[in-house]
Amino acid sequence: MSITKETLQQHLKDPAIFCCRREKGLVISEADLEDPSLFDDMEEAGLLSLSPEGRAGGS
């Protein structure tokens, strides 16, 4: 699920994850980023892990 500009502004300092595969050279916009409110559920389901530095890993 992508995010809005308002959500992007609220999470400028937070980790970000692409919501979909992106091609080289794409200018990133809010529509390309996953909703950060889903990260906890994704971690709990084992689909995502975030390091203390904000690096993402997944299964």
Secondary structure by P-SEA (a helix, b strand, c coil): ccccaaaaaaccccbbbbcccccccccccccccccccaaaaaaaacccccccccccccc
